[in-house]
Amino acid sequence: MYSIKNKKLYRIDGHVSFKSFIEEFLIARTQAYLYLKIYEQVLK
């Protein structure tokens, strides 16, 4: 999900935003950003 957002790979599937991409997978926006925040902390 981190790479999809940062590299804007969601556009490949025709989504104009990361928000519309995660909505297709029934992931709440706040939950997705929490996952991203956790992943960024793990990378450190």
Buried (B, 14 or more C-beta within 10 A) or exposed (E): BEEBBEEEBBEEEEBEEBEEBBBEEEBEEEEBBEBBEEEEEEEE
